[in-house]
């Protein structure tokens, strides 16, 4: 009898851990959730990114620190081998590589595409990472779950899918995000949020 109960308990543990549920999703309205996320001016997201274009692919670790409109991004390969740091503020951005090369421009999109080949929408990612549509443009498709968390979004030629969320302090924040357009696929796993 003990073996049967132990087997049943083990099976329950496997089933429960196999289907990842959010830690906790507060019951707040869509308006309150949007307000909280919009007011998150200072935050840090650490995790991993898989970037795939038609020609190449990269798997990197990511550390994104946002302080108001200023940002400090750090992408690095396994064991710190090969890294890129992007430091920016409105009207000025600087990209530095592990080879000691530095480049400057007025927009991060142009600089990153020219030197890394990644056509990433940085201005939008500041919002999409937090689970918000970009306020400056129309979202063509937007779906929300029962907790008022953004599930899918189509905006500015990109499709964004929020695979999972995780609870931090008083709000849930995206944990896994898939983004794609005609030329690029980006998968983000955010392992730690600070805000």
N, C-alpha and C positions, 0 to 999 in steps of 0.2 A: 504493500500500500504506500509506503514511504517513497519507493522508487517512482510510482505513478504520479504522486503529488509533486515530487521533484521535477519530473519530466514536464508536467503541466505548467509548473512555475517557470521553468526554463523557456518553454514555448511562449508563454505570455511575455517574458522579458524580451525575447527575440522579436516578437510581433510589435511590441511597444517601441522598441528602439529602431526598428526598421522603418517605421512611418514617423518621420519627424514632424512634430507639432510645434507651433510657436510657444515659447516659454510662457508668455502671457500677453494677451492683447486687450488693452483697456477699452472699455465701452464708451467711446467718445464720438461726437458727431464729426462729419467730414470737415465742417468749418473749423472746429476746434483743433482737429488734427493738422489741418493745413496751416493754421495760425502758429501752432507750436513748432512745426517743421520750418516754416518761413522765418521765424524769429531765431532759429539756430544759426547765429552768425559765426560763431567760433566752434569748430569741430575738427576731429581727426578720425580718419578711416584707414585702418591697416588691413591688408589682406593680400590676395593673389589675383593676377589678371592673365588671361589667355587672349592674345591678340592675333587674329588670323586675317591676312589679306589674300588676294588671289596668288601672289608671288611667294609669300613667306609667312611664318608664324613665330610667335615669341611667347614664352611663359615666364612671367616676371613676378616678383613680389612688389607690393605697392604700399607707400605711406603717403597719404594726402592730408596735409594740414591746411585748414582754411581759417583765416582770421579776418573777418569782414570781407572786403574785396581782394585781400592779399592772399596768396597761396604759395605753398612750398610742397612740391611733389618729388618723390624719390622712387624711381623704378630700379630694381636691381635683380641680377640673376642669382643662381644657386651659390651659396656660400659667399655672397657679396661680389662675385666675379662679374664685371661689366655692369656699370650703373649709369644712370642719367638723373640729374637733378634739374628741376624746372622751378624757378623762383619768379613770381610775377605779381604785378599790381596793375590797375587800369592804365593802359597805354605803354607798358613796358614789361618785357619778359626776358629772362636770361636762361639759357640751356647750357649746362656743363656736363661733359662726359668723363668717364673714368680714365680716358686717355689724356685728360687735361685740356681738352678743347672747349672753348666757350663761344656761344653765339647769342646775339641779342636781336630783338625785334619788337614791334608794337603789339602783336597778337600771338598767343601761344599756338593757335591752329596752324598758321603758316610756318612757324619755326619748327614745330614738331614734324610736320609733313615733309618739309624740306630736308631735315637732317636724320629723321628716323623712318620716314615713309608711312607714318601712322596718321590717318585723316580722322583725328578725334575731335569731337565737338566740345571743347573744354567749357565754354560758357554754359552749355546745356547740362554737362555732367555735374556741375555744381548743384543743380536742382535734382537731376535724375538720381544721383547717388542717395539723396535723402528720401526719395519716393515722392517727388513733386514734379508736375509738368513745368516746363519753362514758361514763365508768365508772359514773355514778350511775343509768343507765337501761338497759333491755334493748335490744339491737340485734335487730330482727326478722329482717333479712336481712343477711348479711355474706359477701362472697366475697373470696378472697385469691389472688394470682397465684403463680407458681412461685418468686418471690423473697420470699414472705411479705409482700408489699405489699398493703395494702387496695385493692380494686378497686371494690366497691360496698357501700353501707351504707344501711339504712333504720332510722331512729331518731327517736323523738319527732315523728313526722309528717313527717319530711324524708327525701328520697331524695338520696343523695350518690354521685356517680360520679367516680372518680379517673381522669382521662384519661391523664395522664402524670406521671412522676417524673423527678427530676434528682439527681445525686450531689453531696453537699456533705460535705466532710471524711470522716467514717467511716460515713455513712448516706445513703440516698436519701430525699428529701423531696418532697412533692407540688409539681408545677409547674402543672398545669391541673386544676381541680376544678369540676364542675357540681353545684349544689345546687338543689333545688326542693321546694315544698310546694303546697298548694291555691291559695295566694294570691301566691306570690313565686317568681321564678327568679333565681338568682345564679350568675354565671360568674366564676371567679377565675383569673387568670394570675399566678403568682408568679414574678417575674423574678430575684429575689435573696433568698437566705436567709442569715442570720447566726445562729450559735448557739455 
